[in-house]
Structure formats: structure tokens, C-alpha cells
């Protein structure tokens, strides 16, 4: 492979990763606003749980879920090798 193809693959991978991150942020934000007020109406009314979250909070939740998924995935792959 020449360097132009490798550079194209790297740039394409970065673009796809960025798009996936934005889609996940959108999904976390929308799903939070859709489900949390229905699941915890009393807590939302009392102000214990936010009815909607900011983009920054959605990013923190997405990163946390990604780290936990990575840990579980790596653990499962090690169990399958045994």
C-alpha cells in the first residue's frame, strides 16, 4: 500500500469515528429526555434527576458506557479463549 491510501484510510477512520460519536451523543440525549421523566416522574418533579441533559453530560455518559463496554468485551474475549 502506498502512503496516499494509508492516509486516506486513517482520515476516513477518523471521520467515521467522529460521526459515530456525534450519533451516540444524539441518541443518549434523546433517549434520556424520552425515558427518564417516564421512569422517574417523582424524582424529576423534586429535582433529584434531570429531565434533560446537556451535550457535555451526554458526552460523559457516552464515554463511561464506552469504557464499560470495552472492559466487558475484553473480559468476554479472554473467557472465550480458555
N, C-alpha and C positions, 0 to 999 in steps of 0.2 A: 504494500500500500504506500502511496506517496503521501507527502505531508499535507497536501491540499485536502485529500479525502479524510485524513485523520482529523484535521482542523474542522472540517465540515461536520464530522460525527460528534466531535466534542461540543461544538456550538449548538448543534441540533439537540444533543442530550441536555444541555443547559437550558435551552428554550423549552423543551418538553417538561423538564423538572419544574421550571418556573410556572408554566401553565398548570401543571398538576397541583402545585402548591396553592395557586390562586383559586382553583376549583375546590380544593379541600377547604380552604378558608371560607369560601362562599357557602359550602354545604354545612360546615359547622355552625356558622352564624344563622343560617336559615333554619336548620334543624333545632337549634337551641330555642329560637323565638317561637317555633311551631310546637315543640313538645313540652318544654319546661313549665310554661304557665298552665298547661293542662294537667301535668303530673303533680305539680306542687302549687295549687292555687292559693292556699293559705299562706305559704311561705313567701310567695310573690307579693301578696297583699300586705304582709307585715314588713316587707323589705329585706327579708332574710336571704332571698335568692333573686337575682336579677331576671327581669322578664326578657331582656335582650342584652346582648353583649357587644362590646366594641370589636373592631377589626384586630386590635392588638391582643385582646383576650382570646379571640378565636385563633390567632396565630399561636399563642401559648398553649392552648388546648390541643391544637393540631400537632405541635412539636412533641408534647407529652405523649399523645397517643402513638405517634410515630416511633418514639423511643421504646415505649412499652411493647408495641408490635414487633419491633426489631429484636427485643430481648426474648419474647415468646417464640418468635420464628427461629432464632438461632438455637434456642433450647430444644425446640421440636426437631430441628435438623440433626442435632447431636444425639437425640434419643433414637432417631431412625437409623443412624449408622451403627448402633450397638446391636 
